[in-house]
Amino acid sequence: MLMMDQVLPNASTLTLTVSHTHDPAAEKARLDALSAAELERQRAFDERLTFAIWDRATLNANPATDLIVCLETKQTIGFRYEDINRPVVIHHGSKDSRVPVDNVRWLGKIMRKTEVRVLEGEQHGLMAQAKVMGAVLEEISQEWSDWTSVVKQASVSDLRSLARGRKASYA
């Protein structure tokens, strides 16, 4: 990584005009230009930082090898997919070249209460897609909001029924 990518420049390196002027309009224009330059500098820095973090996180990474190691291990990983009994939503890209859609559909069949959503045109790595993750987080937020409103209205016996998977009655 270059030194310029490691050190934030300060405002003195972004001076765009002569700084000793007595004209208020010129001073305002200078400050506006400096603000625009500062915003652009921050945006560029954020972009470089994001790519640097991603490069570091994926350095020497090989997802296929990692998956093979997990699948071929003789020790359990703590659970089996068919033992999961909570509702699960799996999002998968239709153009994923690493994990075939049929494999994900199979996984959805062996897991109870699982919904597989195939996203048209998306590839592998949906967690890096802001649009996709935004929608997922919105859905989780709505589920949480719905749950908290149910909990606020429910009695203790209703909550026990919910925990056991039965429908509760609300007044």
Z-matrix of the N, CA and C atoms (Angstrom, degrees):
N
C 1 1.445
C 2 1.527 1 108.02
N 3 1.302 2 115.71 1 137.00
C 4 1.453 3 120.34 2 179.92
C 5 1.518 4 110.90 3 -72.48
N 6 1.328 5 115.63 4 154.97
C 7 1.461 6 120.48 5 179.65
C 8 1.529 7 110.93 6 -59.83
N 9 1.350 8 117.60 7 -36.46
C 10 1.465 9 119.92 8 -179.84
C 11 1.531 10 111.36 9 -63.90
N 12 1.323 11 117.52 10 -24.92
C 13 1.454 12 120.69 11 178.08
C 14 1.520 13 112.11 12 -81.55
N 15 1.317 14 117.38 13 -15.41
C 16 1.454 15 121.34 14 -177.30
C 17 1.521 16 112.63 15 -97.04
N 18 1.313 17 118.06 16 -23.05
C 19 1.458 18 121.55 17 -173.91
C 20 1.517 19 108.94 18 -119.12
N 21 1.314 20 115.92 19 127.76
C 22 1.457 21 120.19 20 175.93
C 23 1.524 22 109.66 21 -72.66
N 24 1.339 23 118.09 22 130.93
C 25 1.456 24 118.46 23 175.26
C 26 1.521 25 109.75 24 -71.16
N 27 1.318 26 116.46 25 151.85
C 28 1.461 27 118.72 26 177.23
C 29 1.522 28 109.24 27 -96.76
N 30 1.310 29 116.87 28 171.63
C 31 1.458 30 121.66 29 -174.78
C 32 1.518 31 112.29 30 -61.33
N 33 1.328 32 118.73 31 -28.49
C 34 1.459 33 120.08 32 -178.35
C 35 1.526 34 111.54 33 -64.25
N 36 1.319 35 118.42 34 -25.68
C 37 1.464 36 120.22 35 178.69
C 38 1.517 37 111.52 36 -80.76
N 39 1.327 38 116.89 37 -7.10
C 40 1.460 39 120.95 38 -178.03
C 41 1.523 40 112.58 39 -108.62
N 42 1.301 41 119.25 40 13.84
C 43 1.453 42 122.04 41 -178.39
C 44 1.521 43 109.08 42 -61.42
N 45 1.335 44 115.69 43 126.91
C 46 1.454 45 120.18 44 -174.08
C 47 1.525 46 113.37 45 -105.54
N 48 1.312 47 117.93 46 -23.14
C 49 1.463 48 121.37 47 -178.30
C 50 1.513 49 108.77 48 -139.64
N 51 1.311 50 114.42 49 177.05
C 52 1.458 51 119.20 50 175.24
C 53 1.519 52 107.48 51 -64.19
N 54 1.304 53 117.26 52 129.36
C 55 1.457 54 119.66 53 -172.97
C 56 1.525 55 113.74 54 -87.17
N 57 1.306 56 118.68 55 -10.19
C 58 1.464 57 120.53 56 -178.59
C 59 1.519 58 109.78 57 -105.20
N 60 1.308 59 117.11 58 74.75
C 61 1.456 60 121.09 59 177.21
C 62 1.519 61 108.82 60 -119.80
N 63 1.329 62 115.26 61 150.29
C 64 1.463 63 119.36 62 -178.66
C 65 1.516 64 111.47 63 -104.63
N 66 1.314 65 118.08 64 1.50
C 67 1.456 66 122.47 65 179.49
C 68 1.531 67 108.70 66 -85.63
N 69 1.358 68 118.10 67 115.22
C 70 1.474 69 120.13 68 -178.09
C 71 1.531 70 112.94 69 -59.95
N 72 1.325 71 117.71 70 -37.04
C 73 1.465 72 120.41 71 -179.99
C 74 1.527 73 110.31 72 -66.19
N 75 1.325 74 116.19 73 -41.40
C 76 1.464 75 120.11 74 178.72
C 77 1.522 76 110.33 75 -66.67
N 78 1.331 77 115.76 76 -38.72
C 79 1.469 78 119.93 77 178.70
C 80 1.530 79 110.72 78 -64.41
N 81 1.356 80 116.86 79 -41.63
C 82 1.466 81 120.95 80 178.33
C 83 1.532 82 110.29 81 -64.27
N 84 1.329 83 116.48 82 -42.99
C 85 1.469 84 120.45 83 178.64
C 86 1.526 85 110.39 84 -62.11
N 87 1.335 86 116.60 85 -40.21
C 88 1.462 87 120.71 86 178.63
C 89 1.525 88 110.65 87 -63.02
N 90 1.350 89 116.48 88 -43.86
C 91 1.467 90 120.28 89 -179.97
C 92 1.526 91 111.46 90 -66.55
N 93 1.352 92 116.36 91 -39.15
C 94 1.468 93 119.69 92 177.48
C 95 1.526 94 110.91 93 -63.05
N 96 1.342 95 115.96 94 -43.26
C 97 1.467 96 120.02 95 178.82
C 98 1.522 97 110.56 96 -64.81
N 99 1.323 98 115.82 97 -39.71
C 100 1.460 99 119.86 98 178.39
C 101 1.525 100 110.23 99 -64.37
N 102 1.344 101 116.36 100 -41.63
C 103 1.468 102 119.96 101 178.48
C 104 1.523 103 110.84 102 -62.23
N 105 1.336 104 116.73 103 -43.51
C 106 1.464 105 120.12 104 178.97
C 107 1.528 106 110.19 105 -63.83
N 108 1.330 107 115.76 106 -42.33
C 109 1.466 108 119.40 107 178.80
C 110 1.522 109 110.66 108 -64.92
N 111 1.321 110 116.75 109 -39.38
C 112 1.464 111 120.77 110 179.39
C 113 1.529 112 110.80 111 -65.43
N 114 1.339 113 116.57 112 -41.37
C 115 1.467 114 120.08 113 177.69
C 116 1.532 115 110.76 114 -63.12
N 117 1.313 116 117.13 115 -42.93
C 118 1.461 117 120.77 116 178.90
C 119 1.527 118 110.68 117 -65.47
N 120 1.330 119 116.56 118 -40.62
C 121 1.455 120 120.89 119 178.50
C 122 1.524 121 110.19 120 -62.14
N 123 1.341 122 116.99 121 -42.63
C 124 1.460 123 120.81 122 -179.89
C 125 1.526 124 110.97 123 -66.36
N 126 1.347 125 116.58 124 -40.27
C 127 1.459 126 120.23 125 178.05
C 128 1.533 127 110.47 126 -62.51
N 129 1.321 128 116.12 127 -44.92
C 130 1.467 129 120.39 128 179.50
C 131 1.529 130 110.81 129 -63.96
N 132 1.327 131 116.37 130 -40.07
C 133 1.462 132 119.95 131 178.47
C 134 1.529 133 110.67 132 -64.64
N 135 1.340 134 117.03 133 -44.26
C 136 1.464 135 120.87 134 178.47
C 137 1.526 136 111.00 135 -58.94
N 138 1.321 137 115.97 136 -41.17
C 139 1.463 138 119.81 137 179.45
C 140 1.530 139 110.83 138 -65.42
N 141 1.327 140 117.11 139 -45.53
C 142 1.465 141 120.44 140 178.32
C 143 1.522 142 110.73 141 -62.03
N 144 1.334 143 116.28 142 -40.93
C 145 1.461 144 120.58 143 -179.63
C 146 1.527 145 110.89 144 -64.14
N 147 1.335 146 116.55 145 -44.25
C 148 1.463 147 120.62 146 179.29
C 149 1.525 148 110.82 147 -59.10
N 150 1.327 149 116.55 148 -47.20
C 151 1.464 150 119.78 149 179.88
C 152 1.522 151 111.37 150 -66.09
N 153 1.327 152 117.25 151 -37.27
C 154 1.467 153 120.21 152 179.30
C 155 1.527 154 110.82 153 -65.35
N 156 1.328 155 116.83 154 -41.87
C 157 1.470 156 120.91 155 178.07
C 158 1.530 157 109.69 156 -63.63
N 159 1.329 158 116.50 157 -45.44
C 160 1.463 159 120.13 158 -179.59
C 161 1.529 160 110.58 159 -62.53
N 162 1.350 161 116.57 160 -44.06
C 163 1.467 162 119.82 161 178.86
C 164 1.521 163 111.14 162 -60.38
N 165 1.314 164 116.50 163 -42.01
C 166 1.467 165 120.43 164 -179.44
C 167 1.533 166 110.67 165 -68.18
N 168 1.332 167 116.20 166 -40.64
C 169 1.466 168 120.39 167 -178.04
C 170 1.524 169 111.82 168 -67.38
N 171 1.320 170 116.80 169 -30.34
C 172 1.461 171 119.74 170 -177.15
C 173 1.524 172 112.95 171 -102.43
N 174 1.320 173 117.55 172 6.71
C 175 1.461 174 121.88 173 178.34
C 176 1.533 175 109.58 174 -60.27
N 177 1.291 176 117.07 175 127.15
C 178 1.469 177 124.06 176 -179.44
C 179 1.530 178 112.95 177 60.39
N 180 1.316 179 117.12 178 21.62
C 181 1.465 180 120.24 179 179.33
C 182 1.526 181 109.37 180 -88.82
N 183 1.304 182 115.39 181 141.86
C 184 1.450 183 121.39 182 175.35
C 185 1.523 184 106.98 183 -142.64
N 186 1.341 185 117.09 184 92.69
C 187 1.467 186 120.33 185 -175.95
C 188 1.521 187 113.50 186 -56.37
N 189 1.324 188 117.27 187 -36.06
C 190 1.469 189 119.53 188 -179.47
C 191 1.526 190 110.52 189 -64.10
N 192 1.324 191 116.62 190 -44.05
C 193 1.467 192 120.43 191 178.32
C 194 1.521 193 110.73 192 -64.14
N 195 1.334 194 116.42 193 -43.48
C 196 1.464 195 120.00 194 179.04
C 197 1.524 196 111.04 195 -59.26
N 198 1.326 197 116.91 196 -42.36
C 199 1.458 198 120.71 197 -179.86
C 200 1.526 199 110.78 198 -65.69
N 201 1.314 200 116.88 199 -43.27
C 202 1.473 201 120.02 200 179.07
C 203 1.524 202 110.34 201 -60.87
N 204 1.319 203 117.18 202 -42.74
C 205 1.467 204 120.53 203 178.17
C 206 1.524 205 109.77 204 -60.07
N 207 1.331 206 117.11 205 -44.07
C 208 1.473 207 120.11 206 179.68
C 209 1.524 208 111.51 207 -64.19
N 210 1.328 209 116.68 208 -41.73
C 211 1.461 210 119.83 209 -176.67
C 212 1.524 211 112.75 210 -74.03
N 213 1.319 212 117.38 211 -30.01
C 214 1.458 213 120.15 212 -176.99
C 215 1.522 214 113.64 213 -91.96
N 216 1.304 215 117.39 214 -5.27
C 217 1.461 216 119.36 215 -178.19
C 218 1.528 217 109.69 216 -66.63
N 219 1.312 218 115.98 217 144.20
C 220 1.460 219 120.97 218 -179.12
C 221 1.526 220 111.42 219 -85.07
N 222 1.302 221 116.88 220 -13.55
C 223 1.462 222 120.19 221 -178.98
C 224 1.523 223 109.46 222 -94.52
N 225 1.308 224 115.03 223 150.38
C 226 1.459 225 119.05 224 179.23
C 227 1.522 226 109.44 225 -72.85
N 228 1.333 227 114.75 226 156.37
C 229 1.460 228 119.48 227 178.06
C 230 1.524 229 111.09 228 -98.99
N 231 1.320 230 116.63 229 8.82
C 232 1.457 231 120.72 230 175.80
C 233 1.518 232 114.65 231 105.43
N 234 1.327 233 117.22 232 -13.46
C 235 1.461 234 120.18 233 178.10
C 236 1.524 235 108.77 234 -160.97
N 237 1.335 236 114.20 235 164.51
C 238 1.458 237 120.84 236 171.84
C 239 1.521 238 106.54 237 -119.50
N 240 1.311 239 117.06 238 143.21
C 241 1.461 240 119.94 239 -176.80
C 242 1.522 241 112.17 240 -56.33
N 243 1.325 242 116.52 241 -38.89
C 244 1.472 243 118.69 242 -178.03
C 245 1.529 244 112.79 243 -69.28
N 246 1.331 245 117.68 244 -14.36
C 247 1.466 246 120.81 245 178.16
C 248 1.527 247 113.07 246 -86.27
N 249 1.309 248 117.82 247 -8.98
C 250 1.468 249 120.51 248 179.81
C 251 1.516 250 108.11 249 -72.69
N 252 1.334 251 116.30 250 124.09
C 253 1.465 252 119.88 251 -176.46
C 254 1.526 253 112.62 252 -118.75
N 255 1.296 254 117.92 253 14.13
C 256 1.464 255 122.54 254 176.38
C 257 1.526 256 109.16 255 -100.65
N 258 1.320 257 117.73 256 151.89
C 259 1.466 258 119.52 257 177.24
C 260 1.533 259 111.25 258 -60.68
N 261 1.326 260 115.62 259 136.10
C 262 1.462 261 122.07 260 -179.22
C 263 1.527 262 108.36 261 -133.97
N 264 1.319 263 116.18 262 139.14
C 265 1.460 264 121.82 263 172.52
C 266 1.524 265 106.85 264 -117.05
N 267 1.337 266 116.07 265 124.50
C 268 1.464 267 121.41 266 178.33
C 269 1.525 268 107.79 267 -108.56
N 270 1.323 269 116.63 268 123.25
C 271 1.462 270 122.24 269 174.52
C 272 1.524 271 107.58 270 -99.70
N 273 1.339 272 115.97 271 133.51
C 274 1.464 273 119.87 272 -177.29
C 275 1.523 274 109.19 273 -143.97
N 276 1.318 275 116.44 274 138.12
C 277 1.460 276 121.29 275 179.55
C 278 1.519 277 112.16 276 -78.85
N 279 1.330 278 116.23 277 136.45
C 280 1.468 279 120.20 278 -179.19
C 281 1.526 280 112.11 279 -67.95
N 282 1.330 281 117.50 280 -22.71
C 283 1.466 282 120.99 281 -179.71
C 284 1.528 283 112.00 282 -106.41
N 285 1.330 284 116.54 283 24.75
C 286 1.467 285 120.85 284 178.28
C 287 1.524 286 108.49 285 -68.18
N 288 1.328 287 116.54 286 119.86
C 289 1.465 288 120.43 287 -178.56
C 290 1.529 289 112.01 288 -92.69
N 291 1.327 290 117.82 289 -5.80
C 292 1.471 291 120.80 290 -179.67
C 293 1.522 292 112.45 291 -95.98
N 294 1.319 293 116.38 292 -42.68
C 295 1.466 294 120.90 293 -177.85
C 296 1.530 295 107.83 294 -120.93
N 297 1.324 296 118.11 295 113.50
C 298 1.463 297 120.65 296 -179.29
C 299 1.532 298 112.08 297 -62.80
N 300 1.320 299 115.49 298 145.21
C 301 1.464 300 121.48 299 179.60
C 302 1.523 301 110.51 300 -58.78
N 303 1.326 302 117.58 301 -37.69
C 304 1.470 303 120.65 302 -179.72
C 305 1.526 304 111.57 303 -60.77
N 306 1.326 305 117.59 304 -35.88
C 307 1.467 306 120.37 305 178.03
C 308 1.526 307 110.91 306 -64.72
N 309 1.310 308 116.27 307 -40.09
C 310 1.466 309 120.15 308 -179.75
C 311 1.526 310 110.02 309 -69.90
N 312 1.317 311 116.98 310 -38.47
C 313 1.475 312 119.62 311 177.12
C 314 1.533 313 110.23 312 -63.90
N 315 1.337 314 116.86 313 -39.90
C 316 1.466 315 120.61 314 176.29
C 317 1.524 316 110.05 315 -60.30
N 318 1.334 317 116.53 316 -45.37
C 319 1.461 318 120.51 317 178.71
C 320 1.527 319 110.34 318 -59.52
N 321 1.325 320 116.37 319 -41.46
C 322 1.461 321 120.50 320 177.93
C 323 1.519 322 113.14 321 -62.33
N 324 1.329 323 116.63 322 -30.10
C 325 1.470 324 120.14 323 179.23
C 326 1.522 325 112.20 324 -75.74
N 327 1.341 326 117.60 325 -37.26
C 328 1.468 327 118.24 326 -177.65
C 329 1.526 328 112.16 327 -79.99
N 330 1.316 329 117.04 328 -19.87
C 331 1.470 330 119.68 329 177.11
C 332 1.526 331 108.29 330 -92.30
N 333 1.320 332 115.68 331 133.22
C 334 1.454 333 119.54 332 178.31
C 335 1.525 334 109.68 333 -74.09
N 336 1.302 335 116.52 334 152.53
C 337 1.471 336 122.87 335 175.35
C 338 1.528 337 112.12 336 54.58
N 339 1.326 338 116.94 337 41.52
C 340 1.461 339 120.61 338 -177.64
C 341 1.518 340 110.29 339 -115.57
N 342 1.321 341 114.85 340 133.91
C 343 1.458 342 121.79 341 175.81
C 344 1.531 343 107.44 342 -113.65
N 345 1.329 344 116.50 343 126.56
C 346 1.463 345 121.31 344 177.26
C 347 1.524 346 107.47 345 -102.42
N 348 1.324 347 115.73 346 123.37
C 349 1.464 348 121.28 347 177.47
C 350 1.524 349 108.20 348 -112.72
N 351 1.313 350 115.88 349 113.72
C 352 1.462 351 121.06 350 178.31
C 353 1.528 352 107.35 351 -92.50
N 354 1.321 353 115.85 352 118.59
C 355 1.460 354 121.84 353 -177.40
C 356 1.527 355 109.38 354 -92.25
N 357 1.324 356 115.87 355 114.93
C 358 1.463 357 121.52 356 -176.42
C 359 1.524 358 111.63 357 -61.79
N 360 1.324 359 114.69 358 131.91
C 361 1.454 360 121.11 359 174.93
C 362 1.516 361 115.28 360 82.75
N 363 1.324 362 118.06 361 -10.53
C 364 1.469 363 120.42 362 -178.82
C 365 1.522 364 109.96 363 -84.35
N 366 1.334 365 114.61 364 151.95
C 367 1.456 366 120.84 365 179.98
C 368 1.519 367 109.97 366 -108.67
N 369 1.318 368 116.32 367 -161.81
C 370 1.459 369 122.46 368 178.64
C 371 1.528 370 108.99 369 -73.24
N 372 1.311 371 117.69 370 150.77
C 373 1.468 372 120.72 371 176.16
C 374 1.512 373 112.90 372 89.30
N 375 1.316 374 116.82 373 44.39
C 376 1.462 375 120.30 374 -178.08
C 377 1.524 376 112.88 375 -63.49
N 378 1.333 377 117.25 376 -24.46
C 379 1.466 378 119.37 377 -179.57
C 380 1.524 379 111.66 378 -66.82
N 381 1.320 380 117.61 379 -17.09
C 382 1.463 381 120.76 380 177.88
C 383 1.528 382 111.73 381 -91.58
N 384 1.330 383 117.09 382 -1.91
C 385 1.462 384 121.49 383 179.52
C 386 1.528 385 109.37 384 -95.17
N 387 1.322 386 116.54 385 110.73
C 388 1.466 387 120.85 386 -176.35
C 389 1.528 388 111.66 387 -58.98
N 390 1.326 389 117.53 388 -39.83
C 391 1.462 390 121.01 389 -178.65
C 392 1.530 391 111.08 390 -63.49
N 393 1.311 392 115.65 391 -45.78
C 394 1.469 393 120.58 392 -179.28
C 395 1.523 394 110.36 393 -66.12
N 396 1.323 395 117.02 394 -49.33
C 397 1.469 396 120.29 395 -178.70
C 398 1.523 397 111.34 396 -64.88
N 399 1.325 398 117.02 397 -35.11
C 400 1.461 399 119.84 398 176.30
C 401 1.522 400 111.14 399 -60.40
N 402 1.335 401 116.41 400 -43.94
C 403 1.467 402 120.72 401 178.65
C 404 1.526 403 111.14 402 -65.05
N 405 1.328 404 116.81 403 -41.35
C 406 1.469 405 120.55 404 178.74
C 407 1.527 406 110.31 405 -62.84
N 408 1.316 407 116.73 406 -46.32
C 409 1.467 408 120.12 407 -179.20
C 410 1.526 409 111.63 408 -66.42
N 411 1.332 410 117.46 409 -35.83
C 412 1.468 411 120.47 410 174.95
C 413 1.528 412 110.39 411 -61.42
N 414 1.329 413 116.29 412 -42.95
C 415 1.461 414 120.35 413 179.58
C 416 1.526 415 111.19 414 -64.70
N 417 1.326 416 116.94 415 -42.59
C 418 1.465 417 120.64 416 177.31
C 419 1.522 418 110.01 417 -62.22
N 420 1.319 419 116.33 418 -41.55
C 421 1.464 420 121.08 419 178.90
C 422 1.529 421 110.78 420 -61.14
N 423 1.328 422 116.27 421 -42.79
C 424 1.467 423 120.04 422 179.05
C 425 1.529 424 110.96 423 -65.55
N 426 1.336 425 116.60 424 -41.52
C 427 1.471 426 120.02 425 176.88
C 428 1.526 427 110.44 426 -59.83
N 429 1.319 428 116.83 427 -43.31
C 430 1.464 429 121.38 428 179.69
C 431 1.526 430 110.41 429 -63.99
N 432 1.310 431 116.21 430 -43.60
C 433 1.462 432 120.74 431 179.03
C 434 1.529 433 110.63 432 -61.73
N 435 1.332 434 116.33 433 -44.76
C 436 1.469 435 120.24 434 177.71
C 437 1.527 436 110.59 435 -61.55
N 438 1.321 437 116.96 436 -43.53
C 439 1.462 438 121.19 437 -178.86
C 440 1.525 439 110.92 438 -63.18
N 441 1.319 440 117.38 439 -45.54
C 442 1.469 441 119.41 440 -178.45
C 443 1.521 442 111.39 441 -65.49
N 444 1.327 443 118.28 442 -34.25
C 445 1.467 444 119.00 443 177.61
C 446 1.529 445 110.61 444 -69.56
N 447 1.339 446 117.59 445 -35.56
C 448 1.468 447 120.86 446 176.52
C 449 1.525 448 109.95 447 -65.73
N 450 1.323 449 116.52 448 -44.51
C 451 1.461 450 121.12 449 -177.81
C 452 1.523 451 110.59 450 -63.49
N 453 1.307 452 117.76 451 -38.09
C 454 1.464 453 120.74 452 -179.64
C 455 1.526 454 111.40 453 -65.77
N 456 1.339 455 117.25 454 -31.60
C 457 1.460 456 121.31 455 -177.51
C 458 1.529 457 113.10 456 -89.76
N 459 1.297 458 117.67 457 -19.68
C 460 1.459 459 121.44 458 -170.58
C 461 1.521 460 112.41 459 -84.74
N 462 1.320 461 114.48 460 150.21
C 463 1.460 462 120.31 461 172.85
C 464 1.528 463 108.28 462 -85.55
N 465 1.312 464 116.72 463 172.65
C 466 1.465 465 121.55 464 179.68
C 467 1.526 466 110.44 465 -61.12
N 468 1.331 467 118.11 466 -43.56
C 469 1.467 468 119.93 467 -179.19
C 470 1.527 469 110.67 468 -66.39
N 471 1.330 470 116.47 469 -35.80
C 472 1.460 471 119.27 470 176.58
C 473 1.525 472 110.68 471 -63.12
N 474 1.330 473 116.57 472 -41.28
C 475 1.465 474 120.55 473 179.50
C 476 1.522 475 111.00 474 -64.81
N 477 1.338 476 116.60 475 -38.06
C 478 1.466 477 119.19 476 176.74
C 479 1.524 478 110.40 477 -64.02
N 480 1.337 479 116.48 478 -40.21
C 481 1.461 480 120.29 479 177.73
C 482 1.524 481 110.90 480 -63.18
N 483 1.329 482 116.10 481 -42.74
C 484 1.463 483 120.02 482 178.15
C 485 1.521 484 110.95 483 -61.06
N 486 1.314 485 115.99 484 -42.25
C 487 1.461 486 120.55 485 -179.13
C 488 1.521 487 110.84 486 -63.93
N 489 1.322 488 116.64 487 -30.52
C 490 1.470 489 120.59 488 179.21
C 491 1.525 490 111.67 489 -86.13
N 492 1.338 491 117.32 490 -3.69
C 493 1.456 492 120.30 491 177.53
C 494 1.507 493 114.57 492 93.04
N 495 1.332 494 117.91 493 9.62
C 496 1.460 495 121.15 494 178.49
C 497 1.512 496 109.58 495 -97.12
N 498 1.309 497 115.60 496 156.27
C 499 1.455 498 119.69 497 176.40
C 500 1.519 499 109.35 498 -76.05
N 501 1.310 500 115.13 499 142.90
C 502 1.461 501 120.22 500 178.65
C 503 1.522 502 108.98 501 -106.21
N 504 1.314 503 115.82 502 155.82
C 505 1.466 504 119.81 503 177.54
C 506 1.518 505 108.92 504 -102.39
N 507 1.314 506 114.91 505 137.03
C 508 1.466 507 119.96 506 -178.55
C 509 1.513 508 109.40 507 -119.05
N 510 1.320 509 115.12 508 142.35
C 511 1.461 510 119.83 509 -179.78
C 512 1.503 511 111.01 510 -85.64
